[in-house]
Every structure is written in C-alpha cells, then in structure tokens.
Amino acid sequence: MAQTNAVSIFKADGTTPELLTESYANLIDQVQKGAVSVRLKNTDISGNPASGSVVARRLESSLVKTYGTARTAGEGDKINNNGVTVNLDQRKEIVKEVNTFDVEQFGIPAMVDKQATSFSLSMTAHLDRAFFTEAEAKGTEVDLSGGANISAQIETLIQAVETVTNDNVDGVDRGLIALSLTPEVYGLLESYIDTLPNPAGVATPTFHGVEVYSNHRQTEDAIAMMKGAVAQPVAIVDFKTAEIPLSNETAMQLFFNYGTKAVMEDLIMYGTVVSEVSA
C-alpha cells in the first residue's frame, strides 16, 4: 500500500519528507478504535486487499468419531473449502480543499493532522453503516415479543445464535458471539450489563457472557452475531496533500476501497425489542 510523502514538510535535515506517514498511521488507528465493526468483522482472510479481492472463511465444526475410524478408512475427513470471495468493489474518496493562505496561518502539520482526524471519523461512520446494513440484510429476524422483560428478550436473541446446528456448526459458544444494540435499547439493558476486564486489561461490557456494544449505526433494535460473520476488507489507497494547478488551493485527499459481505448468514440474528414490558 503506497504512502505519499507530505508536500513541503520535511524533517530536521530539511530534505526528508515527513508527517503524512504519521498522519496515515494515526488515521488507521482512529478508524480501528472508533468502528464497532472492526471488533466484529471477519479476520480469517487470505489474499491481499490491495489486489481487489480476498477470501474470508467461516466457522466450521469438526466431527468427533471413534478412535481408529480414519485408519480403517485410510483417510481423514476432508477439509471443506468454505471460503467466500469478497470483492473490494466499493471505491470511495474524501477530498477537501483549503486555501494556501489558511494553510500558512495554521501550518501544514496542524492542518493535515486536523483533516486526518476528520477523515477517520467520516470513514469510520461509512464503514460501520455498510457493515451493519449487510448484517441486517442477510441476517434472520427473531420474534422477541414473548420475552417478559428486556433481559429475557435479549437472551432469546442470543440463544437463537447459540443453538444454531447445521452442516457447518453444532452450536456457537457465547464467547464467540457479539451483541450490538441501538443506544436506546442499550440504555434499557444497562442495569443488566456487566463490565469485566479482558486479558488486555480493558473493560468490556458483557451481557450473560456475550460482548455487548452500543451502536447508533444500525436500524434494527438488537443484532446478535458470531464474531466474524461479516467480512469487510479495506484498502486505503492513498492519503496525501496536493497543490491544485492554477489556483491558490491545496487539496487533502483520502482514497480507499472496501467490500462488505456476510460469510456466515446463518449466524446473524436480529429482532425488535418490546420496550413497553417491565424490566
């Protein structure tokens, strides 16, 4: 992935360009910290996103058989090719112009850093919405109206994922499931949510053993999915500044490609919470 050097910004030696690489790294870091989808998306990917496509793999259970079965048969079970091709067919850009006078007043380093923050926020929002739009489009709706309270309704949704049994899986451990709620529903459930430290020492909200996130970039009240059910590879093509010909303007530009695809549609469930029932 190419990185463009800064325009007219140099290190102390006066010749080595700098800043854009730093701003690029900060941009990536901010996207990773800000996007809920980054914590949930499929990371079992082979291939280079910069090439235009990757292969994402899904969870697949292995069969337990009596000792000696493979020796008698002369072979073990075949490993299924369960990869799903994800094309990075969404080509996006963020381009802003700034007058050179303003650049001179604020300073190029400060201006680039400010725009890197702005770009990362916009990119985070865009990727999150694309991720959850795909999850909602490919997931299965679960009727939650039978739950006596908000806790029971969300538990029903979790169990819908936990108990899936098919040719690929024989149930899903709760540690592999994530729960994404609109802020309103998260607020209703808040008194039931536990906060436990994860191995990195960072507090992670959980509900009945399942990671839970507040997310305003989804339309369904509650989504439960196996982590990795949706793949969203992203390739940032370039982040750079450029002088605009025949003008006193400078452009700050971010170009990125991405693709979003459900690779485990059977392990994505969503539902509408009946908030009128008592908690």
N, C-alpha and C positions, 0 to 999 in steps of 0.2 A: 504494500500500500504506500504510494508515494506521498511524501510530505513536502510542501513547498516552503522554501525559505521566506523569511519576512522581507518586506520591501524597505530598504533604507534603515534597517535596525541591525546593529552589529554588537558583538561582544566588545570587551575592553580593548582587544587588539585592533579594533577598527576595521577589520576585514571579514571576520567570521559572522555570517548572518545568524540571528537567534530569534527567540520569542515564539514564532509560530509553532515550533515543535512543542514548546512548553504549553502554549495555549491549546494545542491539539490534544495533548495528554490530559490537561485539565478538563477539556470538553468531554472526552470519553469518560473520565472519572465521574463527572457530574451527571452524565446520562445514566451510568451504571447505578449511581446512588439514588437517583430520582425516579427511575422507572420501576413500577411494581412488576411489570412483565419480565424484567431482567431476572428477577428472583424465581420466576415460574417457567421460563421458556426452556425448550429442549437444548441441552448442551452436548448430547451424544451425536455429534455431527462429524462427518468426514468430507473432505474436499476443502477447497479454498473459496470463501465467499467472493473474493475479487475476480474469480473466474466466471461468475454469473450464476452458479448453482451449487448446491451441496446436497448431501444425502443425510437425512435425520432418521434415527432409529427409535423404535418404540420398545416398551417393556414387554418381555415375553417370558412366561413361566417355563420351567424345565420339568419334565416328567420324572417322577420317582418310580423306579422299578426294582424288582427283586435282584439281589446280587447274582451276577453271572449271566444276566439277560443279554448284555452286549457281547459277551464272549461266545455264548451259544449262537447268537445271530451272526456273529462275525463282524459286527459293526455297531456303532452307537447311533443315537438319534441324530438326524440331520439338523443343522442349524438353519432355520428359515431365513431367507433374505427378506427381512421385514422393513427394509429401508424405504423411505419416502423422499422422492426428489423435491426439493424446494428451490424454485427459481427466484433469483433476486430481480424480479421484473418491475419493481416499483422504483423509478428513478426520480429523485427529489432534489430540490435545491433551496437554499436560503441565501438571498443576495440583498445586501444593503449598501446604499451609497452614503458617503459622508463627504462634506466639503473639506478640502485640504486645509482651509483656514481653521476649521473646528479641530482637525487632527493636530494642527500645530499648537492650538490652545490647550488641548487636553494631553497631548503627547501620544504618539503612536502606540507605545506599550500599553498605556492605560486604556486606550480606545479598543485595541484588539482584545485585551482581557475582558473588557465590558461586553463586547459583542460575542465573545466565546461563551460567556455565561448566558446571554440572551439566546444564542443559537441552541445551546444544550437544553434549555428549558423548552423551546419550541420542538426540538427533535424528540425529547422525552415524551411530550404530550402526544405527538403524532404517532410514535411507535406504540405507545400504550393503547391508544384508541384502536389502532389497526389490530393489535394483539387480541383485545377483548371483543372486538367486533367478530373476529374469526371464531373465537371460543363460543360466543353466543350463537353464531350461525350454524356451527357444526355440532354443538352440544345437544343434550336431550333434556327437555323440561320435566321437572318432577313436581307433582302436586303436594304442596306443603300445608294445605288448608286443614288437614287433620290434626296438626300439632296443637297441643293445648296452650303453648306459650312460645315465645321467640326461641328459647333454648331448644325445645322439642322440635321445632320446625327445622332449625339448622342441623340438628342431629340427624333428622330424617334425610336431609340432603347429603350429608357426609356419608351416611350408610349406603346411600344409593351408589356412590363410587366405591366404597369399601367392599361391597358384596358382589361386584361385577365378576361373573365367571363365564368365560368363553374360550375359544381356541387359543387365545393369546395369554390370558391371565386367569388365575384362580384366586380372586380377591386382591385387594390392594391394602398394604399396611398403612395405617394412619400417618406414620412418619413421612410417607411419600405423597400425601395429599395436602393441598393448599386451599384455603377458603378466602374468597375475595368478595367483599361486601360494599355496598354503597355507603357513604358516610352516615346516612340516616339509619340504616339497618345496623351498622357498626355501633352507633350510639345506643340503639335499643339493646344490643347484646353486650354492651361494655361491662356490665356488672358480672357477667359470666366469664369474661376473658381473663386468663391468667397470663402473667408475664414471667417468663423463665429465661435464665441466661443460656445462650447457646455456647458451643465449645470455644467460640472466639471471644466470649465474654460480653456479647451484645445482647440486650434484652429483646426477646422475640415473643410477641403476643401469640397465645395459643388458645384454642377452644377445644376441650375434650381431646387433647393430644394432636390437634391439627393446627398448623400455622395459619394465622388469620391476618388479612390486610384490609385497610380502608382504602377504597378506590373510587374516585369520582368520575373515572373514565369508562365506566360500564353502564349499560342501561338496565340490565336485569338486577333485581334486588340482591341476589346471592348466587355465586358461582363456586362450585366445588370441583376441583380437577386434580388429576395426578400431575405433580410437577414434571414438566417435560411433554405434556400432552400437545402443546403447540410449539412449533419451531418458528423462530424469527431471526434468521441470519442477517447481519447488517455489515455493509462495507462502506466506510467513509472514503470517498474517492479523493477528496481534496478539501483543505481548509486554507485559504490564502487571502492576501490582500493584493490588489492590482490597481494601477493607475488607469483611469478611464481616458482613452485618447481624446484629444481636442477638448478637454474640459479641465476644470479645477477640482475634480471629484476623485475620490478613492473608493473602490468597491471592496467590500469584505464578503467573502463567498464561502459557502459550505455546500458541497455536493455529496450525496450519499445514495446508495442503492440498498434495497432490502426486499425480502419476501416473507410472507406470513402464511403458514399452513398448519392445520390440525393434523397431527400424526397419530393421535390416539382419540378419535372421536368418541369411542365407547367409554372413555374415562373422563368425560366432561359433562357435568350436570348443572342445571341452574333452576331457580324457582322464585316465585313471588311470595314474599313474607306477608302474612296477615297480621298487621301491627295492632289491630283492634283488640285482639285477645290479650288477656292479662299476662304479665310477665311474672 
